[in-house]
Amino acid sequence: MDKDFIRKHWYAYIYEQQVIQADEVNFILSIVGNKPQNILEVACGGGRIAVPLALAGHKVTGFDIDEYMLEKIAAKAKGLSNISFYKADAVLHDWGKDFDVVILAGNILLNIESELPYEQAQELFIKKAAASVKQNGYMYLDFDCYERPDQASNKKQEWVCFEGTDDLGTYGKYIVISGDYSNQTHIDKSYRRYEIIPKNGEMFSFETTSIKHFPTFKQVKMWLDNAGWEIIHLYGDYQKKPMDEKVIGNRAIIWAKKS
Ligand SMILES: C[S@@+](CC[C@H](N)C(=O)[O-])C[C@H]1O[C@@H](n2cnc3c(N)ncnc32)[C@H](O)[C@@H]1O
């Protein structure tokens, strides 16, 4: 087995085990409602949201750039005829059209993999979402949205984001090393290190740089307006607290209608 396979398989397995966030899944199920809808989930990962939506009776299409994540859906969706999924890059690929609802969940605005400048990719997702739904269709969008004055200290901080053993017996840690954020540009440069010990005991590590842009709510609102989205509901968490960018960890949770 090559190292790339071992690492990516490990990450998809551990992500699936550790990122459950049932409150987000329940929130989406309730806001979408009981009437069967034709739903697109962009960057659907391992089906954390897509599969419960299909189980609730909706017709679901999902796609993701990562085939290791998609393998997780295949296992969970066995026997369900109302869900389909495929591998595609959301930046390059046409998302289709005439869906009732498009889901951009799991903080995707801050997790986009693309060669484009980050802000451009973020705005593109909002535009492509509008093109993928019918008139009066809806979008669910959520992302981390809070001011980060302290993050610009240039102090390197390291923390273990995920740790555990997968079904192949690979043990690993996914470590985030932060410390380079500009309050002016809102660009965050951080590093990721995987420390992997496969079953054969031959440890290896892998490092990568991550450059992201943290949009303000005002900026996202402008992208929404330009793409023809009208915000119907806006919350700061899944218990429907008001959105407040001053609160560390605030999420912008948006239910919008294509006007
Ligand atoms: C944080 S996960 C969220 C997965 C899922 N939406 C959820 O909430 O569980 C982000 C996902 O975005 C996918 N992704 C990132 N960039 C992408 C792109 N350009 N095209 C398609 N998928 C992408 C990743 O592969 C990953 O599965």
Ligand as a Chemical Component Dictionary entry (heavy atoms), coordinates in Angstrom:
data_LIG
# 
_chem_comp.id                   LIG 
_chem_comp.type                 NON-POLYMER 
_chem_comp.pdbx_formal_charge   0 
_chem_comp.three_letter_code    LIG 
# 
loop_
_chem_comp_atom.comp_id 
_chem_comp_atom.atom_id 
_chem_comp_atom.alt_atom_id 
_chem_comp_atom.type_symbol 
_chem_comp_atom.charge 
_chem_comp_atom.model_Cartn_x 
_chem_comp_atom.model_Cartn_y 
_chem_comp_atom.model_Cartn_z 
_chem_comp_atom.pdbx_ordinal 
LIG C1  C1  C 0  -15.261 19.601 6.101  1  
LIG S1  S1  S 1  -15.677 18.407 4.876  2  
LIG C2  C2  C 0  -17.459 18.531 4.885  3  
LIG C3  C3  C 0  -18.139 17.307 4.301  4  
LIG C4  C4  C 0  -19.658 17.302 4.407  5  
LIG N1  N1  N 0  -20.270 18.410 3.684  6  
LIG C5  C5  C 0  -20.074 17.331 5.859  7  
LIG O1  O1  O 0  -20.584 18.367 6.299  8  
LIG O2  O2  O -1 -19.864 16.324 6.545  9  
LIG C6  C6  C 0  -15.238 19.269 3.418  10 
LIG C7  C7  C 0  -15.385 18.446 2.162  11 
LIG O3  O3  O 0  -15.220 19.319 1.056  12 
LIG C8  C8  C 0  -14.622 18.575 0.019  13 
LIG N2  N2  N 0  -14.083 19.523 -0.963 14 
LIG C9  C9  C 0  -13.159 20.483 -0.763 15 
LIG N3  N3  N 0  -12.907 21.145 -1.892 16 
LIG C10 C10 C 0  -13.698 20.603 -2.849 17 
LIG C11 C11 C 0  -13.876 20.859 -4.231 18 
LIG N4  N4  N 0  -13.184 21.799 -4.878 19 
LIG N5  N5  N 0  -14.781 20.113 -4.916 20 
LIG C12 C12 C 0  -15.492 19.148 -4.288 21 
LIG N6  N6  N 0  -15.341 18.845 -2.981 22 
LIG C13 C13 C 0  -14.464 19.567 -2.259 23 
LIG C14 C14 C 0  -13.572 17.741 0.765  24 
LIG O4  O4  O 0  -13.118 16.640 -0.002 25 
LIG C15 C15 C 0  -14.339 17.334 2.023  26 
LIG O5  O5  O 0  -15.000 16.112 1.855  27 
# 
loop_
_chem_comp_bond.comp_id 
_chem_comp_bond.atom_id_1 
_chem_comp_bond.atom_id_2 
_chem_comp_bond.value_order 
_chem_comp_bond.pdbx_ordinal 
LIG C1  S1  SING 1  
LIG S1  C2  SING 2  
LIG S1  C6  SING 3  
LIG C2  C3  SING 4  
LIG C3  C4  SING 5  
LIG C4  N1  SING 6  
LIG C4  C5  SING 7  
LIG C5  O1  DOUB 8  
LIG C5  O2  SING 9  
LIG C6  C7  SING 10 
LIG C7  O3  SING 11 
LIG C7  C15 SING 12 
LIG O3  C8  SING 13 
LIG C8  N2  SING 14 
LIG C8  C14 SING 15 
LIG N2  C9  SING 16 
LIG N2  C13 SING 17 
LIG C9  N3  DOUB 18 
LIG N3  C10 SING 19 
LIG C10 C11 SING 20 
LIG C10 C13 DOUB 21 
LIG C11 N4  SING 22 
LIG C11 N5  DOUB 23 
LIG N5  C12 SING 24 
LIG C12 N6  DOUB 25 
LIG N6  C13 SING 26 
LIG C14 O4  SING 27 
LIG C14 C15 SING 28 
LIG C15 O5  SING 29 
# 
